[in-house]
Amino acid sequence: MKKYTFTEKKDTRSGFGAGMQELGQKNPNVVALCADLVASLKLDPFIKENPDRFFQVGIAEANMIGIAAGLTIGGKIPFTSTFANFSTGRVYDQIRQSVAYSNKNVKICASHAGLTLGEDGATHQILEDLGMMKMLPNMTVINPCDYNQTKAATIAIADYVGPVYLRFGRPVMPVFTPADQVFEIGKAWMVNEGTDVSIFATGHLVWPAIQAGEMLAEKGINAEIINIHTIKPLDQEAILASVGKTGCAVSAEEHQLNGGLGDSIAQVLVRNLLAPLEMVGVQDTFGESATPDQLMEKYGLTPAHIVAAAERAIARKKG
């Protein structure tokens, strides 16, 4: 098993800010829009270097999506930015009608997603956004795992033509993926190869999945860990190849089980390769106000919970 280490922790939203700064220097068609949350979205460097390519729309998220759709007609590549709850739940109609249905080249960039928003509580901790976005035709959905991968994903989606939903967060997380990586949309990333169980993780749950793999190894269980950073289009080939080898699987996500990564994997398996699948995620409930660590523990999203799910999957495989 490959050992992953880290020397620093950074928030994934800062990876977005760094990616935007680089895009500002490289691609003159990239423009940024924000709904009154510039500091939270780490856009200050982009704005300082490209003041004429930034639009502060204020607390008017629906208007921001409409403006972004219009900007694409003139050849611009608009990146909208606000909290994930406001990026999706508040403006779903505008995204559906003006962006997805019209297949506009808008990049919807959403920070502060999931339970790890912490003390802001249930009204801000959106746990349904991946499902909402993946159900829209034409929409690509991406959920990177650390600072470096978020930066790489931000840069990559500028070259992709079509609507994209990019999800990231507020808490500092271990930085463990390469700084010079090339982000491939729709291509799963093999973290560790294994033979006994496949663990498919996304976003902030990738690092806990790595920790779970180390805990399983101490028990003599060889877990294959795969980072599913692109929820849609889903890398079905990687999923089937892995489960075809291990015979069972676990999904791990900071999202409702309904409509999330686990649901997508279950659809792939039921159509192609019947195998036990255990899902680690939020069980049809809203969050609450507490620290991120407290919430991850209460709602079952820790390495220990992934280990328990893997053991259940293996037991079901053995029958």
C-alpha positions in Angstrom: 0.0 0.0 0.0 1.3 3.4 -1.0 1.6 5.7 2.0 0.3 9.2 1.7 1.7 12.0 3.8 1.2 15.7 4.0 3.2 18.7 5.2 0.4 21.3 5.3 -3.3 21.7 5.4 -5.2 24.1 3.2 -8.8 24.8 2.4 -10.1 23.7 -1.0 -11.7 27.1 -1.5 -8.1 28.6 -1.5 -7.3 26.1 -4.3 -10.2 27.7 -6.3 -8.8 31.2 -5.6 -5.3 30.1 -6.8 -6.8 28.5 -9.9 -8.7 31.6 -10.7 -5.6 33.8 -10.3 -3.7 31.6 -12.8 -6.6 31.6 -15.2 -6.7 35.4 -15.0 -3.2 35.5 -16.2 -3.6 32.8 -18.9 -7.1 33.1 -20.4 -8.4 36.6 -21.2 -11.9 35.3 -21.8 -12.3 34.1 -18.1 -14.4 36.4 -16.1 -15.5 36.1 -12.4 -18.8 36.9 -10.8 -19.5 36.9 -7.1 -22.6 37.3 -4.9 -21.1 39.5 -2.1 -18.7 36.8 -0.8 -15.3 37.8 -2.4 -13.2 37.1 0.7 -14.8 33.8 1.4 -14.3 32.6 -2.2 -10.6 33.8 -2.2 -11.1 35.9 -5.3 -9.1 39.0 -4.2 -5.9 38.1 -6.2 -8.0 37.7 -9.4 -9.8 40.9 -8.8 -6.6 42.9 -8.1 -5.0 41.7 -11.3 -8.2 41.8 -13.5 -10.5 44.5 -12.1 -12.3 44.9 -15.5 -13.1 41.1 -15.6 -14.9 40.9 -12.3 -18.6 41.6 -11.6 -19.9 42.0 -8.0 -23.6 41.3 -8.3 -24.4 41.5 -4.6 -26.9 39.3 -2.8 -28.7 38.5 -6.1 -27.7 35.0 -7.0 -30.4 34.4 -9.6 -29.3 37.6 -11.4 -25.7 36.3 -11.2 -26.6 33.2 -13.1 -28.6 35.1 -15.7 -25.7 37.5 -16.3 -23.3 34.6 -16.6 -25.4 32.9 -19.2 -25.5 36.2 -21.2 -21.8 36.6 -21.0 -21.2 33.3 -22.7 -23.0 34.6 -25.8 -20.2 37.1 -26.2 -17.5 34.4 -25.9 -16.7 34.9 -22.3 -16.1 32.1 -19.8 -17.9 33.1 -16.7 -17.1 31.6 -13.3 -19.9 32.3 -10.8 -19.1 32.0 -7.1 -20.9 31.9 -3.8 -21.7 29.4 -1.1 -22.9 26.0 -2.4 -26.3 26.4 -0.8 -26.9 29.7 -2.6 -25.2 28.4 -5.8 -27.8 25.6 -6.2 -30.8 25.7 -3.9 -31.5 29.4 -4.3 -31.1 29.5 -8.1 -32.0 26.0 -9.4 -34.6 27.4 -11.8 -32.1 29.8 -13.4 -29.5 27.1 -13.6 -31.9 24.7 -15.2 -33.5 27.1 -17.7 -30.7 29.6 -18.5 -27.6 27.3 -18.2 -28.3 23.6 -18.5 -31.2 23.7 -20.9 -29.4 26.2 -23.1 -26.1 24.4 -22.7 -24.3 27.6 -21.8 -20.6 27.6 -21.0 -21.1 28.7 -17.4 -18.9 27.4 -14.5 -20.9 27.4 -11.2 -18.3 27.4 -8.4 -19.6 26.6 -5.0 -17.8 26.9 -1.7 -18.8 26.0 1.9 -20.5 22.7 0.9 -21.4 19.9 3.2 -21.3 19.4 7.0 -17.8 20.7 7.3 -19.2 24.2 7.1 -19.7 23.6 10.8 -21.1 26.2 13.1 -23.2 27.9 10.4 -25.7 25.2 10.8 -28.3 23.3 8.7 -29.5 26.3 6.7 -26.1 26.7 5.1 -24.8 23.1 5.1 -26.3 22.0 1.8 -26.1 18.2 1.4 -28.3 17.8 -1.7 -26.3 19.8 -4.3 -24.5 17.0 -6.1 -27.8 15.2 -6.7 -29.5 18.4 -7.8 -26.7 19.2 -10.3 -26.1 15.7 -11.6 -29.7 15.3 -12.6 -29.5 18.2 -15.0 -28.8 17.3 -18.6 -25.6 18.8 -20.0 -24.2 19.5 -16.5 -20.7 18.2 -15.5 -20.3 17.8 -11.7 -16.9 17.9 -10.0 -15.9 17.5 -6.3 -12.1 17.6 -5.8 -10.4 16.4 -2.7 -7.7 18.9 -1.7 -6.2 22.3 -2.4 -4.0 21.1 -5.3 -6.8 19.1 -7.0 -9.2 22.0 -6.6 -6.7 24.4 -8.2 -6.1 21.9 -11.1 -9.9 21.3 -11.6 -10.6 25.1 -11.7 -8.0 25.5 -14.4 -9.2 22.4 -16.3 -12.9 23.4 -16.5 -12.0 26.7 -18.3 -11.0 24.6 -21.3 -14.1 22.4 -21.1 -17.0 23.7 -23.2 -20.3 23.3 -21.3 -21.9 23.9 -18.0 -19.9 22.8 -14.9 -20.7 22.6 -11.2 -17.5 22.7 -9.1 -17.9 22.0 -5.4 -15.4 22.8 -2.7 -15.3 23.8 1.0 -14.1 25.9 3.9 -12.2 23.6 6.3 -8.4 23.1 6.0 -7.7 19.6 4.7 -4.4 17.7 4.2 -2.7 18.5 0.9 -1.7 15.2 -0.5 -2.2 15.2 -4.3 0.6 16.5 -6.6 0.9 20.2 -7.2 1.7 19.6 -10.9 -1.2 17.3 -11.6 -3.2 17.4 -14.8 -6.9 17.2 -13.9 -8.8 14.9 -16.2 -12.6 15.5 -16.2 -14.4 12.2 -15.9 -11.3 10.1 -15.1 -11.2 8.5 -11.6 -7.8 8.7 -9.8 -6.4 5.5 -8.3 -5.2 6.3 -4.8 -4.2 2.7 -3.7 -4.7 -0.6 -5.5 -6.2 -3.5 -3.5 -7.9 -6.8 -3.7 -10.5 -7.2 -0.9 -12.8 -4.2 -1.2 -13.2 -1.1 -3.4 -13.6 2.2 -1.6 -14.9 5.0 -3.8 -14.6 8.4 -2.1 -15.1 12.0 -3.2 -14.3 15.4 -2.0 -13.5 15.8 1.7 -14.0 12.1 2.3 -11.0 11.0 0.2 -8.5 11.6 3.0 -10.6 9.8 5.6 -10.8 6.9 3.0 -7.0 6.8 2.9 -6.9 6.7 6.7 -9.5 3.9 6.6 -7.4 2.0 4.2 -4.5 2.1 6.6 -6.7 0.9 9.4 -8.0 -1.9 7.3 -4.4 -2.9 6.4 -3.7 -3.4 10.1 -6.5 -5.9 10.1 -5.2 -7.8 7.1 -7.7 -6.3 4.6 -6.3 -4.9 1.4 -8.5 -2.0 0.3 -8.5 -0.5 -3.2 -9.2 3.3 -2.8 -10.3 5.4 -5.7 -10.9 9.1 -5.8 -14.1 9.9 -7.8 -13.6 13.6 -8.2 -16.0 13.7 -11.2 -19.5 12.7 -10.1 -20.8 13.3 -13.7 -19.7 12.0 -16.1 -18.9 9.0 -13.9 -15.9 6.8 -14.7 -18.0 3.6 -15.0 -15.0 1.7 -16.5 -12.9 2.3 -13.4 -15.7 1.4 -11.1 -16.5 -1.9 -12.9 -12.8 -2.8 -13.2 -12.3 -2.3 -9.5 -15.4 -4.1 -8.2 -14.8 -6.9 -10.8 -11.5 -7.5 -8.9 -12.6 -7.0 -5.3 -16.2 -8.2 -5.4 -17.6 -5.5 -3.1 -17.6 -1.8 -2.6 -18.0 1.2 -0.3 -18.9 4.7 -1.3 -18.0 7.7 0.9 -19.2 11.2 0.5 -20.1 14.4 2.4 -23.6 14.4 1.0 -27.0 12.9 1.4 -27.1 9.2 0.4 -30.1 10.0 -1.7 -28.9 11.3 -5.0 -25.2 11.3 -4.2 -22.1 9.3 -5.4 -23.3 6.1 -3.8 -26.6 6.3 -5.8 -24.6 6.7 -9.0 -22.4 3.7 -8.2 -25.4 1.6 -7.3 -26.9 2.3 -10.7 -23.7 1.2 -12.4 -23.5 -2.0 -10.4 -27.1 -3.0 -10.7 -26.9 -2.7 -14.5 -23.6 -4.3 -15.0 -22.1 -6.2 -12.1 -24.2 -7.2 -9.0 -22.0 -6.8 -5.9 -22.5 -5.7 -2.3 -22.3 -1.9 -1.9 -22.2 -0.1 1.5 -22.7 3.7 1.5 -21.1 6.2 3.9 -23.0 9.5 3.8 -25.7 11.5 5.5 -28.8 9.5 6.2 -31.7 11.6 5.0 -31.4 14.3 7.6 -30.4 17.9 7.9 -27.2 18.9 9.7 -26.9 21.1 12.8 -24.5 23.6 14.3 -21.3 22.2 15.7 -17.6 21.9 14.8 -16.8 20.0 11.6 -15.1 17.2 13.5 -18.2 16.8 15.8 -20.5 16.7 12.8 -18.4 14.2 10.9 -18.5 11.9 13.9 -22.2 12.3 14.6 -23.3 11.8 11.0 -21.0 8.8 10.4 -18.4 10.2 8.0 -15.1 9.3 9.8 -12.4 6.8 8.9 -13.8 4.4 11.5 -17.2 4.5 9.8 -15.6 3.7 6.4 -13.8 0.8 8.0 -17.0 -0.6 9.4 -18.7 -0.2 6.0 -15.9 -2.1 4.3 -16.2 -4.9 6.8 -19.9 -5.1 6.2 -19.4 -5.2 2.4 -16.8 -8.0 2.7 -19.1 -10.0 5.0 -21.9 -9.7 2.5 -19.6 -10.8 -0.3 -18.7 -13.9 1.6 -22.4 -14.6 2.2 
